[in-house]
Amino acid sequence: MQMELGNVSEALTILTDLKNKSQVESDKASAAGEKIKTELDRSFSAWLLYADLMLIIGHECIQWNRGIQTNDNYMFRRWLRKYSENFDWQERRFQALFKALEAAAGTKSCEALVLWVQQ
């Protein structure tokens, strides 16, 4: 299924807001001497969505840098013009995948992976 770039940017905005809110909650807990896992930290599906978004954005950056302009979204083209060469989407995707694995560890959905890793 192909996601429109307008929807990609909206989803990314929502996830970024959630991530920032989560960071504030973590910082407050750390200041109080507590260690908590926020809702975002526990949601492997949110981190997988973030990783997918990074892949889509990375593809668009590569296309843009090759001179292939395939999107009609004015705001996204403006962003690409400014950031496409410097945006480290691969690192962000890797971090999101790691966070997804960390969130899924110990859950029923990750049981087969944990067994495979232990072998």
Phi and psi restraints in degrees (range 20) as a CNS / XPLOR table:
assign (resid 1 and name C) (resid 2 and name N)
       (resid 2 and name CA) (resid 2 and name C) 1.0 -91.6 20.0 2
assign (resid 2 and name N) (resid 2 and name CA)
       (resid 2 and name C) (resid 3 and name N) 1.0 130.4 20.0 2
assign (resid 2 and name C) (resid 3 and name N)
       (resid 3 and name CA) (resid 3 and name C) 1.0 -99.7 20.0 2
assign (resid 3 and name N) (resid 3 and name CA)
       (resid 3 and name C) (resid 4 and name N) 1.0 133.9 20.0 2
assign (resid 3 and name C) (resid 4 and name N)
       (resid 4 and name CA) (resid 4 and name C) 1.0 -67.9 20.0 2
assign (resid 4 and name N) (resid 4 and name CA)
       (resid 4 and name C) (resid 5 and name N) 1.0 147.9 20.0 2
assign (resid 4 and name C) (resid 5 and name N)
       (resid 5 and name CA) (resid 5 and name C) 1.0 -63.5 20.0 2
assign (resid 5 and name N) (resid 5 and name CA)
       (resid 5 and name C) (resid 6 and name N) 1.0 -31.7 20.0 2
assign (resid 5 and name C) (resid 6 and name N)
       (resid 6 and name CA) (resid 6 and name C) 1.0 -61.8 20.0 2
assign (resid 6 and name N) (resid 6 and name CA)
       (resid 6 and name C) (resid 7 and name N) 1.0 -40.3 20.0 2
assign (resid 6 and name C) (resid 7 and name N)
       (resid 7 and name CA) (resid 7 and name C) 1.0 -70.0 20.0 2
assign (resid 7 and name N) (resid 7 and name CA)
       (resid 7 and name C) (resid 8 and name N) 1.0 -34.4 20.0 2
assign (resid 7 and name C) (resid 8 and name N)
       (resid 8 and name CA) (resid 8 and name C) 1.0 -61.6 20.0 2
assign (resid 8 and name N) (resid 8 and name CA)
       (resid 8 and name C) (resid 9 and name N) 1.0 -47.3 20.0 2
assign (resid 8 and name C) (resid 9 and name N)
       (resid 9 and name CA) (resid 9 and name C) 1.0 -67.2 20.0 2
assign (resid 9 and name N) (resid 9 and name CA)
       (resid 9 and name C) (resid 10 and name N) 1.0 -36.2 20.0 2
assign (resid 9 and name C) (resid 10 and name N)
       (resid 10 and name CA) (resid 10 and name C) 1.0 -65.8 20.0 2
assign (resid 10 and name N) (resid 10 and name CA)
       (resid 10 and name C) (resid 11 and name N) 1.0 -44.2 20.0 2
assign (resid 10 and name C) (resid 11 and name N)
       (resid 11 and name CA) (resid 11 and name C) 1.0 -63.0 20.0 2
assign (resid 11 and name N) (resid 11 and name CA)
       (resid 11 and name C) (resid 12 and name N) 1.0 -41.5 20.0 2
assign (resid 11 and name C) (resid 12 and name N)
       (resid 12 and name CA) (resid 12 and name C) 1.0 -64.8 20.0 2
assign (resid 12 and name N) (resid 12 and name CA)
       (resid 12 and name C) (resid 13 and name N) 1.0 -38.4 20.0 2
assign (resid 12 and name C) (resid 13 and name N)
       (resid 13 and name CA) (resid 13 and name C) 1.0 -63.5 20.0 2
assign (resid 13 and name N) (resid 13 and name CA)
       (resid 13 and name C) (resid 14 and name N) 1.0 -44.8 20.0 2
assign (resid 13 and name C) (resid 14 and name N)
       (resid 14 and name CA) (resid 14 and name C) 1.0 -62.4 20.0 2
assign (resid 14 and name N) (resid 14 and name CA)
       (resid 14 and name C) (resid 15 and name N) 1.0 -46.3 20.0 2
assign (resid 14 and name C) (resid 15 and name N)
       (resid 15 and name CA) (resid 15 and name C) 1.0 -64.6 20.0 2
assign (resid 15 and name N) (resid 15 and name CA)
       (resid 15 and name C) (resid 16 and name N) 1.0 -37.5 20.0 2
assign (resid 15 and name C) (resid 16 and name N)
       (resid 16 and name CA) (resid 16 and name C) 1.0 -65.9 20.0 2
assign (resid 16 and name N) (resid 16 and name CA)
       (resid 16 and name C) (resid 17 and name N) 1.0 -41.0 20.0 2
assign (resid 16 and name C) (resid 17 and name N)
       (resid 17 and name CA) (resid 17 and name C) 1.0 -62.5 20.0 2
assign (resid 17 and name N) (resid 17 and name CA)
       (resid 17 and name C) (resid 18 and name N) 1.0 -42.7 20.0 2
assign (resid 17 and name C) (resid 18 and name N)
       (resid 18 and name CA) (resid 18 and name C) 1.0 -61.9 20.0 2
assign (resid 18 and name N) (resid 18 and name CA)
       (resid 18 and name C) (resid 19 and name N) 1.0 -41.6 20.0 2
assign (resid 18 and name C) (resid 19 and name N)
       (resid 19 and name CA) (resid 19 and name C) 1.0 -63.6 20.0 2
assign (resid 19 and name N) (resid 19 and name CA)
       (resid 19 and name C) (resid 20 and name N) 1.0 -43.3 20.0 2
assign (resid 19 and name C) (resid 20 and name N)
       (resid 20 and name CA) (resid 20 and name C) 1.0 -65.4 20.0 2
assign (resid 20 and name N) (resid 20 and name CA)
       (resid 20 and name C) (resid 21 and name N) 1.0 -41.9 20.0 2
assign (resid 20 and name C) (resid 21 and name N)
       (resid 21 and name CA) (resid 21 and name C) 1.0 -63.0 20.0 2
assign (resid 21 and name N) (resid 21 and name CA)
       (resid 21 and name C) (resid 22 and name N) 1.0 -41.3 20.0 2
assign (resid 21 and name C) (resid 22 and name N)
       (resid 22 and name CA) (resid 22 and name C) 1.0 -62.0 20.0 2
assign (resid 22 and name N) (resid 22 and name CA)
       (resid 22 and name C) (resid 23 and name N) 1.0 -39.8 20.0 2
assign (resid 22 and name C) (resid 23 and name N)
       (resid 23 and name CA) (resid 23 and name C) 1.0 -64.8 20.0 2
assign (resid 23 and name N) (resid 23 and name CA)
       (resid 23 and name C) (resid 24 and name N) 1.0 -40.5 20.0 2
assign (resid 23 and name C) (resid 24 and name N)
       (resid 24 and name CA) (resid 24 and name C) 1.0 -62.9 20.0 2
assign (resid 24 and name N) (resid 24 and name CA)
       (resid 24 and name C) (resid 25 and name N) 1.0 -43.5 20.0 2
assign (resid 24 and name C) (resid 25 and name N)
       (resid 25 and name CA) (resid 25 and name C) 1.0 -61.8 20.0 2
assign (resid 25 and name N) (resid 25 and name CA)
       (resid 25 and name C) (resid 26 and name N) 1.0 -43.2 20.0 2
assign (resid 25 and name C) (resid 26 and name N)
       (resid 26 and name CA) (resid 26 and name C) 1.0 -63.1 20.0 2
assign (resid 26 and name N) (resid 26 and name CA)
       (resid 26 and name C) (resid 27 and name N) 1.0 -42.3 20.0 2
assign (resid 26 and name C) (resid 27 and name N)
       (resid 27 and name CA) (resid 27 and name C) 1.0 -63.8 20.0 2
assign (resid 27 and name N) (resid 27 and name CA)
       (resid 27 and name C) (resid 28 and name N) 1.0 -40.3 20.0 2
assign (resid 27 and name C) (resid 28 and name N)
       (resid 28 and name CA) (resid 28 and name C) 1.0 -64.0 20.0 2
assign (resid 28 and name N) (resid 28 and name CA)
       (resid 28 and name C) (resid 29 and name N) 1.0 -42.9 20.0 2
assign (resid 28 and name C) (resid 29 and name N)
       (resid 29 and name CA) (resid 29 and name C) 1.0 -65.4 20.0 2
assign (resid 29 and name N) (resid 29 and name CA)
       (resid 29 and name C) (resid 30 and name N) 1.0 -40.2 20.0 2
assign (resid 29 and name C) (resid 30 and name N)
       (resid 30 and name CA) (resid 30 and name C) 1.0 -63.9 20.0 2
assign (resid 30 and name N) (resid 30 and name CA)
       (resid 30 and name C) (resid 31 and name N) 1.0 -39.5 20.0 2
assign (resid 30 and name C) (resid 31 and name N)
       (resid 31 and name CA) (resid 31 and name C) 1.0 -65.0 20.0 2
assign (resid 31 and name N) (resid 31 and name CA)
       (resid 31 and name C) (resid 32 and name N) 1.0 -29.9 20.0 2
assign (resid 31 and name C) (resid 32 and name N)
       (resid 32 and name CA) (resid 32 and name C) 1.0 -88.2 20.0 2
assign (resid 32 and name N) (resid 32 and name CA)
       (resid 32 and name C) (resid 33 and name N) 1.0 1.5 20.0 2
assign (resid 32 and name C) (resid 33 and name N)
       (resid 33 and name CA) (resid 33 and name C) 1.0 81.8 20.0 2
assign (resid 33 and name N) (resid 33 and name CA)
       (resid 33 and name C) (resid 34 and name N) 1.0 16.4 20.0 2
assign (resid 33 and name C) (resid 34 and name N)
       (resid 34 and name CA) (resid 34 and name C) 1.0 -107.5 20.0 2
assign (resid 34 and name N) (resid 34 and name CA)
       (resid 34 and name C) (resid 35 and name N) 1.0 158.2 20.0 2
assign (resid 34 and name C) (resid 35 and name N)
       (resid 35 and name CA) (resid 35 and name C) 1.0 -123.4 20.0 2
assign (resid 35 and name N) (resid 35 and name CA)
       (resid 35 and name C) (resid 36 and name N) 1.0 118.7 20.0 2
assign (resid 35 and name C) (resid 36 and name N)
       (resid 36 and name CA) (resid 36 and name C) 1.0 -125.7 20.0 2
assign (resid 36 and name N) (resid 36 and name CA)
       (resid 36 and name C) (resid 37 and name N) 1.0 156.7 20.0 2
assign (resid 36 and name C) (resid 37 and name N)
       (resid 37 and name CA) (resid 37 and name C) 1.0 -108.5 20.0 2
assign (resid 37 and name N) (resid 37 and name CA)
       (resid 37 and name C) (resid 38 and name N) 1.0 119.2 20.0 2
assign (resid 37 and name C) (resid 38 and name N)
       (resid 38 and name CA) (resid 38 and name C) 1.0 -74.1 20.0 2
assign (resid 38 and name N) (resid 38 and name CA)
       (resid 38 and name C) (resid 39 and name N) 1.0 169.9 20.0 2
assign (resid 38 and name C) (resid 39 and name N)
       (resid 39 and name CA) (resid 39 and name C) 1.0 -58.3 20.0 2
assign (resid 39 and name N) (resid 39 and name CA)
       (resid 39 and name C) (resid 40 and name N) 1.0 -41.1 20.0 2
assign (resid 39 and name C) (resid 40 and name N)
       (resid 40 and name CA) (resid 40 and name C) 1.0 -66.0 20.0 2
assign (resid 40 and name N) (resid 40 and name CA)
       (resid 40 and name C) (resid 41 and name N) 1.0 -40.2 20.0 2
assign (resid 40 and name C) (resid 41 and name N)
       (resid 41 and name CA) (resid 41 and name C) 1.0 -61.9 20.0 2
assign (resid 41 and name N) (resid 41 and name CA)
       (resid 41 and name C) (resid 42 and name N) 1.0 -30.4 20.0 2
assign (resid 41 and name C) (resid 42 and name N)
       (resid 42 and name CA) (resid 42 and name C) 1.0 -88.6 20.0 2
assign (resid 42 and name N) (resid 42 and name CA)
       (resid 42 and name C) (resid 43 and name N) 1.0 -6.3 20.0 2
assign (resid 42 and name C) (resid 43 and name N)
       (resid 43 and name CA) (resid 43 and name C) 1.0 -99.4 20.0 2
assign (resid 43 and name N) (resid 43 and name CA)
       (resid 43 and name C) (resid 44 and name N) 1.0 96.6 20.0 2
assign (resid 43 and name C) (resid 44 and name N)
       (resid 44 and name CA) (resid 44 and name C) 1.0 -68.7 20.0 2
assign (resid 44 and name N) (resid 44 and name CA)
       (resid 44 and name C) (resid 45 and name N) 1.0 -29.9 20.0 2
assign (resid 44 and name C) (resid 45 and name N)
       (resid 45 and name CA) (resid 45 and name C) 1.0 -68.2 20.0 2
assign (resid 45 and name N) (resid 45 and name CA)
       (resid 45 and name C) (resid 46 and name N) 1.0 -34.5 20.0 2
assign (resid 45 and name C) (resid 46 and name N)
       (resid 46 and name CA) (resid 46 and name C) 1.0 -65.6 20.0 2
assign (resid 46 and name N) (resid 46 and name CA)
       (resid 46 and name C) (resid 47 and name N) 1.0 -40.8 20.0 2
assign (resid 46 and name C) (resid 47 and name N)
       (resid 47 and name CA) (resid 47 and name C) 1.0 -69.4 20.0 2
assign (resid 47 and name N) (resid 47 and name CA)
       (resid 47 and name C) (resid 48 and name N) 1.0 -34.3 20.0 2
assign (resid 47 and name C) (resid 48 and name N)
       (resid 48 and name CA) (resid 48 and name C) 1.0 -66.7 20.0 2
assign (resid 48 and name N) (resid 48 and name CA)
       (resid 48 and name C) (resid 49 and name N) 1.0 -38.1 20.0 2
assign (resid 48 and name C) (resid 49 and name N)
       (resid 49 and name CA) (resid 49 and name C) 1.0 -62.5 20.0 2
assign (resid 49 and name N) (resid 49 and name CA)
       (resid 49 and name C) (resid 50 and name N) 1.0 -43.7 20.0 2
assign (resid 49 and name C) (resid 50 and name N)
       (resid 50 and name CA) (resid 50 and name C) 1.0 -60.4 20.0 2
assign (resid 50 and name N) (resid 50 and name CA)
       (resid 50 and name C) (resid 51 and name N) 1.0 -41.9 20.0 2
assign (resid 50 and name C) (resid 51 and name N)
       (resid 51 and name CA) (resid 51 and name C) 1.0 -63.9 20.0 2
assign (resid 51 and name N) (resid 51 and name CA)
       (resid 51 and name C) (resid 52 and name N) 1.0 -40.9 20.0 2
assign (resid 51 and name C) (resid 52 and name N)
       (resid 52 and name CA) (resid 52 and name C) 1.0 -63.6 20.0 2
assign (resid 52 and name N) (resid 52 and name CA)
       (resid 52 and name C) (resid 53 and name N) 1.0 -40.1 20.0 2
assign (resid 52 and name C) (resid 53 and name N)
       (resid 53 and name CA) (resid 53 and name C) 1.0 -63.1 20.0 2
assign (resid 53 and name N) (resid 53 and name CA)
       (resid 53 and name C) (resid 54 and name N) 1.0 -39.0 20.0 2
assign (resid 53 and name C) (resid 54 and name N)
       (resid 54 and name CA) (resid 54 and name C) 1.0 -64.1 20.0 2
assign (resid 54 and name N) (resid 54 and name CA)
       (resid 54 and name C) (resid 55 and name N) 1.0 -36.0 20.0 2
assign (resid 54 and name C) (resid 55 and name N)
       (resid 55 and name CA) (resid 55 and name C) 1.0 -66.0 20.0 2
assign (resid 55 and name N) (resid 55 and name CA)
       (resid 55 and name C) (resid 56 and name N) 1.0 -42.6 20.0 2
assign (resid 55 and name C) (resid 56 and name N)
       (resid 56 and name CA) (resid 56 and name C) 1.0 -64.1 20.0 2
assign (resid 56 and name N) (resid 56 and name CA)
       (resid 56 and name C) (resid 57 and name N) 1.0 -45.6 20.0 2
assign (resid 56 and name C) (resid 57 and name N)
       (resid 57 and name CA) (resid 57 and name C) 1.0 -65.0 20.0 2
assign (resid 57 and name N) (resid 57 and name CA)
       (resid 57 and name C) (resid 58 and name N) 1.0 -39.4 20.0 2
assign (resid 57 and name C) (resid 58 and name N)
       (resid 58 and name CA) (resid 58 and name C) 1.0 -61.2 20.0 2
assign (resid 58 and name N) (resid 58 and name CA)
       (resid 58 and name C) (resid 59 and name N) 1.0 -42.5 20.0 2
assign (resid 58 and name C) (resid 59 and name N)
       (resid 59 and name CA) (resid 59 and name C) 1.0 -60.9 20.0 2
assign (resid 59 and name N) (resid 59 and name CA)
       (resid 59 and name C) (resid 60 and name N) 1.0 -44.2 20.0 2
assign (resid 59 and name C) (resid 60 and name N)
       (resid 60 and name CA) (resid 60 and name C) 1.0 -64.8 20.0 2
assign (resid 60 and name N) (resid 60 and name CA)
       (resid 60 and name C) (resid 61 and name N) 1.0 -38.0 20.0 2
assign (resid 60 and name C) (resid 61 and name N)
       (resid 61 and name CA) (resid 61 and name C) 1.0 -62.6 20.0 2
assign (resid 61 and name N) (resid 61 and name CA)
       (resid 61 and name C) (resid 62 and name N) 1.0 -44.6 20.0 2
assign (resid 61 and name C) (resid 62 and name N)
       (resid 62 and name CA) (resid 62 and name C) 1.0 -62.4 20.0 2
assign (resid 62 and name N) (resid 62 and name CA)
       (resid 62 and name C) (resid 63 and name N) 1.0 -46.2 20.0 2
assign (resid 62 and name C) (resid 63 and name N)
       (resid 63 and name CA) (resid 63 and name C) 1.0 -59.9 20.0 2
assign (resid 63 and name N) (resid 63 and name CA)
       (resid 63 and name C) (resid 64 and name N) 1.0 -45.9 20.0 2
assign (resid 63 and name C) (resid 64 and name N)
       (resid 64 and name CA) (resid 64 and name C) 1.0 -61.3 20.0 2
assign (resid 64 and name N) (resid 64 and name CA)
       (resid 64 and name C) (resid 65 and name N) 1.0 -44.8 20.0 2
assign (resid 64 and name C) (resid 65 and name N)
       (resid 65 and name CA) (resid 65 and name C) 1.0 -67.2 20.0 2
assign (resid 65 and name N) (resid 65 and name CA)
       (resid 65 and name C) (resid 66 and name N) 1.0 -23.6 20.0 2
assign (resid 65 and name C) (resid 66 and name N)
       (resid 66 and name CA) (resid 66 and name C) 1.0 -84.4 20.0 2
assign (resid 66 and name N) (resid 66 and name CA)
       (resid 66 and name C) (resid 67 and name N) 1.0 -4.9 20.0 2
assign (resid 66 and name C) (resid 67 and name N)
       (resid 67 and name CA) (resid 67 and name C) 1.0 88.3 20.0 2
assign (resid 67 and name N) (resid 67 and name CA)
       (resid 67 and name C) (resid 68 and name N) 1.0 12.8 20.0 2
assign (resid 67 and name C) (resid 68 and name N)
       (resid 68 and name CA) (resid 68 and name C) 1.0 -99.0 20.0 2
assign (resid 68 and name N) (resid 68 and name CA)
       (resid 68 and name C) (resid 69 and name N) 1.0 112.5 20.0 2
assign (resid 68 and name C) (resid 69 and name N)
       (resid 69 and name CA) (resid 69 and name C) 1.0 -107.4 20.0 2
assign (resid 69 and name N) (resid 69 and name CA)
       (resid 69 and name C) (resid 70 and name N) 1.0 102.4 20.0 2
assign (resid 69 and name C) (resid 70 and name N)
       (resid 70 and name CA) (resid 70 and name C) 1.0 -110.7 20.0 2
assign (resid 70 and name N) (resid 70 and name CA)
       (resid 70 and name C) (resid 71 and name N) 1.0 0.8 20.0 2
assign (resid 70 and name C) (resid 71 and name N)
       (resid 71 and name CA) (resid 71 and name C) 1.0 -113.5 20.0 2
assign (resid 71 and name N) (resid 71 and name CA)
       (resid 71 and name C) (resid 72 and name N) 1.0 153.0 20.0 2
assign (resid 71 and name C) (resid 72 and name N)
       (resid 72 and name CA) (resid 72 and name C) 1.0 -106.6 20.0 2
assign (resid 72 and name N) (resid 72 and name CA)
       (resid 72 and name C) (resid 73 and name N) 1.0 2.5 20.0 2
assign (resid 72 and name C) (resid 73 and name N)
       (resid 73 and name CA) (resid 73 and name C) 1.0 -78.7 20.0 2
assign (resid 73 and name N) (resid 73 and name CA)
       (resid 73 and name C) (resid 74 and name N) 1.0 110.3 20.0 2
assign (resid 73 and name C) (resid 74 and name N)
       (resid 74 and name CA) (resid 74 and name C) 1.0 -59.9 20.0 2
assign (resid 74 and name N) (resid 74 and name CA)
       (resid 74 and name C) (resid 75 and name N) 1.0 -45.3 20.0 2
assign (resid 74 and name C) (resid 75 and name N)
       (resid 75 and name CA) (resid 75 and name C) 1.0 -66.3 20.0 2
assign (resid 75 and name N) (resid 75 and name CA)
       (resid 75 and name C) (resid 76 and name N) 1.0 -38.2 20.0 2
assign (resid 75 and name C) (resid 76 and name N)
       (resid 76 and name CA) (resid 76 and name C) 1.0 -68.7 20.0 2
assign (resid 76 and name N) (resid 76 and name CA)
       (resid 76 and name C) (resid 77 and name N) 1.0 -39.6 20.0 2
assign (resid 76 and name C) (resid 77 and name N)
       (resid 77 and name CA) (resid 77 and name C) 1.0 -62.0 20.0 2
assign (resid 77 and name N) (resid 77 and name CA)
       (resid 77 and name C) (resid 78 and name N) 1.0 -38.7 20.0 2
assign (resid 77 and name C) (resid 78 and name N)
       (resid 78 and name CA) (resid 78 and name C) 1.0 -62.8 20.0 2
assign (resid 78 and name N) (resid 78 and name CA)
       (resid 78 and name C) (resid 79 and name N) 1.0 -42.5 20.0 2
assign (resid 78 and name C) (resid 79 and name N)
       (resid 79 and name CA) (resid 79 and name C) 1.0 -63.6 20.0 2
assign (resid 79 and name N) (resid 79 and name CA)
       (resid 79 and name C) (resid 80 and name N) 1.0 -44.8 20.0 2
assign (resid 79 and name C) (resid 80 and name N)
       (resid 80 and name CA) (resid 80 and name C) 1.0 -59.6 20.0 2
assign (resid 80 and name N) (resid 80 and name CA)
       (resid 80 and name C) (resid 81 and name N) 1.0 -43.1 20.0 2
assign (resid 80 and name C) (resid 81 and name N)
       (resid 81 and name CA) (resid 81 and name C) 1.0 -57.6 20.0 2
assign (resid 81 and name N) (resid 81 and name CA)
       (resid 81 and name C) (resid 82 and name N) 1.0 -37.2 20.0 2
assign (resid 81 and name C) (resid 82 and name N)
       (resid 82 and name CA) (resid 82 and name C) 1.0 -86.2 20.0 2
assign (resid 82 and name N) (resid 82 and name CA)
       (resid 82 and name C) (resid 83 and name N) 1.0 -38.3 20.0 2
assign (resid 82 and name C) (resid 83 and name N)
       (resid 83 and name CA) (resid 83 and name C) 1.0 -119.3 20.0 2
assign (resid 83 and name N) (resid 83 and name CA)
       (resid 83 and name C) (resid 84 and name N) 1.0 -7.1 20.0 2
assign (resid 83 and name C) (resid 84 and name N)
       (resid 84 and name CA) (resid 84 and name C) 1.0 -59.1 20.0 2
assign (resid 84 and name N) (resid 84 and name CA)
       (resid 84 and name C) (resid 85 and name N) 1.0 -32.1 20.0 2
assign (resid 84 and name C) (resid 85 and name N)
       (resid 85 and name CA) (resid 85 and name C) 1.0 -81.6 20.0 2
assign (resid 85 and name N) (resid 85 and name CA)
       (resid 85 and name C) (resid 86 and name N) 1.0 -24.1 20.0 2
assign (resid 85 and name C) (resid 86 and name N)
       (resid 86 and name CA) (resid 86 and name C) 1.0 -107.3 20.0 2
assign (resid 86 and name N) (resid 86 and name CA)
       (resid 86 and name C) (resid 87 and name N) 1.0 -12.1 20.0 2
assign (resid 86 and name C) (resid 87 and name N)
       (resid 87 and name CA) (resid 87 and name C) 1.0 -72.4 20.0 2
assign (resid 87 and name N) (resid 87 and name CA)
       (resid 87 and name C) (resid 88 and name N) 1.0 121.8 20.0 2
assign (resid 87 and name C) (resid 88 and name N)
       (resid 88 and name CA) (resid 88 and name C) 1.0 -92.7 20.0 2
assign (resid 88 and name N) (resid 88 and name CA)
       (resid 88 and name C) (resid 89 and name N) 1.0 72.6 20.0 2
assign (resid 88 and name C) (resid 89 and name N)
       (resid 89 and name CA) (resid 89 and name C) 1.0 -67.5 20.0 2
assign (resid 89 and name N) (resid 89 and name CA)
       (resid 89 and name C) (resid 90 and name N) 1.0 -30.9 20.0 2
assign (resid 89 and name C) (resid 90 and name N)
       (resid 90 and name CA) (resid 90 and name C) 1.0 -65.6 20.0 2
assign (resid 90 and name N) (resid 90 and name CA)
       (resid 90 and name C) (resid 91 and name N) 1.0 -43.2 20.0 2
assign (resid 90 and name C) (resid 91 and name N)
       (resid 91 and name CA) (resid 91 and name C) 1.0 -64.7 20.0 2
assign (resid 91 and name N) (resid 91 and name CA)
       (resid 91 and name C) (resid 92 and name N) 1.0 -42.8 20.0 2
assign (resid 91 and name C) (resid 92 and name N)
       (resid 92 and name CA) (resid 92 and name C) 1.0 -65.9 20.0 2
assign (resid 92 and name N) (resid 92 and name CA)
       (resid 92 and name C) (resid 93 and name N) 1.0 -37.1 20.0 2
assign (resid 92 and name C) (resid 93 and name N)
       (resid 93 and name CA) (resid 93 and name C) 1.0 -65.5 20.0 2
assign (resid 93 and name N) (resid 93 and name CA)
       (resid 93 and name C) (resid 94 and name N) 1.0 -43.9 20.0 2
assign (resid 93 and name C) (resid 94 and name N)
       (resid 94 and name CA) (resid 94 and name C) 1.0 -60.2 20.0 2
assign (resid 94 and name N) (resid 94 and name CA)
       (resid 94 and name C) (resid 95 and name N) 1.0 -45.4 20.0 2
assign (resid 94 and name C) (resid 95 and name N)
       (resid 95 and name CA) (resid 95 and name C) 1.0 -62.0 20.0 2
assign (resid 95 and name N) (resid 95 and name CA)
       (resid 95 and name C) (resid 96 and name N) 1.0 -41.0 20.0 2
assign (resid 95 and name C) (resid 96 and name N)
       (resid 96 and name CA) (resid 96 and name C) 1.0 -65.7 20.0 2
assign (resid 96 and name N) (resid 96 and name CA)
       (resid 96 and name C) (resid 97 and name N) 1.0 -40.5 20.0 2
assign (resid 96 and name C) (resid 97 and name N)
       (resid 97 and name CA) (resid 97 and name C) 1.0 -65.1 20.0 2
assign (resid 97 and name N) (resid 97 and name CA)
       (resid 97 and name C) (resid 98 and name N) 1.0 -38.8 20.0 2
assign (resid 97 and name C) (resid 98 and name N)
       (resid 98 and name CA) (resid 98 and name C) 1.0 -64.8 20.0 2
assign (resid 98 and name N) (resid 98 and name CA)
       (resid 98 and name C) (resid 99 and name N) 1.0 -43.4 20.0 2
assign (resid 98 and name C) (resid 99 and name N)
       (resid 99 and name CA) (resid 99 and name C) 1.0 -63.1 20.0 2
assign (resid 99 and name N) (resid 99 and name CA)
       (resid 99 and name C) (resid 100 and name N) 1.0 -36.7 20.0 2
assign (resid 99 and name C) (resid 100 and name N)
       (resid 100 and name CA) (resid 100 and name C) 1.0 -65.0 20.0 2
assign (resid 100 and name N) (resid 100 and name CA)
       (resid 100 and name C) (resid 101 and name N) 1.0 -43.0 20.0 2
assign (resid 100 and name C) (resid 101 and name N)
       (resid 101 and name CA) (resid 101 and name C) 1.0 -64.6 20.0 2
assign (resid 101 and name N) (resid 101 and name CA)
       (resid 101 and name C) (resid 102 and name N) 1.0 -42.0 20.0 2
assign (resid 101 and name C) (resid 102 and name N)
       (resid 102 and name CA) (resid 102 and name C) 1.0 -62.8 20.0 2
assign (resid 102 and name N) (resid 102 and name CA)
       (resid 102 and name C) (resid 103 and name N) 1.0 -41.0 20.0 2
assign (resid 102 and name C) (resid 103 and name N)
       (resid 103 and name CA) (resid 103 and name C) 1.0 -68.9 20.0 2
assign (resid 103 and name N) (resid 103 and name CA)
       (resid 103 and name C) (resid 104 and name N) 1.0 -34.5 20.0 2
assign (resid 103 and name C) (resid 104 and name N)
       (resid 104 and name CA) (resid 104 and name C) 1.0 -82.7 20.0 2
assign (resid 104 and name N) (resid 104 and name CA)
       (resid 104 and name C) (resid 105 and name N) 1.0 -18.5 20.0 2
assign (resid 104 and name C) (resid 105 and name N)
       (resid 105 and name CA) (resid 105 and name C) 1.0 -57.5 20.0 2
assign (resid 105 and name N) (resid 105 and name CA)
       (resid 105 and name C) (resid 106 and name N) 1.0 129.0 20.0 2
assign (resid 105 and name C) (resid 106 and name N)
       (resid 106 and name CA) (resid 106 and name C) 1.0 89.1 20.0 2
assign (resid 106 and name N) (resid 106 and name CA)
       (resid 106 and name C) (resid 107 and name N) 1.0 -6.2 20.0 2
assign (resid 106 and name C) (resid 107 and name N)
       (resid 107 and name CA) (resid 107 and name C) 1.0 -92.4 20.0 2
assign (resid 107 and name N) (resid 107 and name CA)
       (resid 107 and name C) (resid 108 and name N) 1.0 164.3 20.0 2
assign (resid 107 and name C) (resid 108 and name N)
       (resid 108 and name CA) (resid 108 and name C) 1.0 -60.2 20.0 2
assign (resid 108 and name N) (resid 108 and name CA)
       (resid 108 and name C) (resid 109 and name N) 1.0 -36.8 20.0 2
assign (resid 108 and name C) (resid 109 and name N)
       (resid 109 and name CA) (resid 109 and name C) 1.0 -68.4 20.0 2
assign (resid 109 and name N) (resid 109 and name CA)
       (resid 109 and name C) (resid 110 and name N) 1.0 -18.1 20.0 2
assign (resid 109 and name C) (resid 110 and name N)
       (resid 110 and name CA) (resid 110 and name C) 1.0 -104.8 20.0 2
assign (resid 110 and name N) (resid 110 and name CA)
       (resid 110 and name C) (resid 111 and name N) 1.0 1.9 20.0 2
assign (resid 110 and name C) (resid 111 and name N)
       (resid 111 and name CA) (resid 111 and name C) 1.0 -57.9 20.0 2
assign (resid 111 and name N) (resid 111 and name CA)
       (resid 111 and name C) (resid 112 and name N) 1.0 -45.3 20.0 2
assign (resid 111 and name C) (resid 112 and name N)
       (resid 112 and name CA) (resid 112 and name C) 1.0 -63.9 20.0 2
assign (resid 112 and name N) (resid 112 and name CA)
       (resid 112 and name C) (resid 113 and name N) 1.0 -39.0 20.0 2
assign (resid 112 and name C) (resid 113 and name N)
       (resid 113 and name CA) (resid 113 and name C) 1.0 -65.0 20.0 2
assign (resid 113 and name N) (resid 113 and name CA)
       (resid 113 and name C) (resid 114 and name N) 1.0 -44.3 20.0 2
assign (resid 113 and name C) (resid 114 and name N)
       (resid 114 and name CA) (resid 114 and name C) 1.0 -62.3 20.0 2
assign (resid 114 and name N) (resid 114 and name CA)
       (resid 114 and name C) (resid 115 and name N) 1.0 -42.8 20.0 2
assign (resid 114 and name C) (resid 115 and name N)
       (resid 115 and name CA) (resid 115 and name C) 1.0 -62.1 20.0 2
assign (resid 115 and name N) (resid 115 and name CA)
       (resid 115 and name C) (resid 116 and name N) 1.0 -42.0 20.0 2
assign (resid 115 and name C) (resid 116 and name N)
       (resid 116 and name CA) (resid 116 and name C) 1.0 -63.0 20.0 2
assign (resid 116 and name N) (resid 116 and name CA)
       (resid 116 and name C) (resid 117 and name N) 1.0 -42.4 20.0 2
assign (resid 116 and name C) (resid 117 and name N)
       (resid 117 and name CA) (resid 117 and name C) 1.0 -65.2 20.0 2
assign (resid 117 and name N) (resid 117 and name CA)
       (resid 117 and name C) (resid 118 and name N) 1.0 -35.8 20.0 2
assign (resid 117 and name C) (resid 118 and name N)
       (resid 118 and name CA) (resid 118 and name C) 1.0 -71.7 20.0 2
assign (resid 118 and name N) (resid 118 and name CA)
       (resid 118 and name C) (resid 119 and name N) 1.0 -22.2 20.0 2
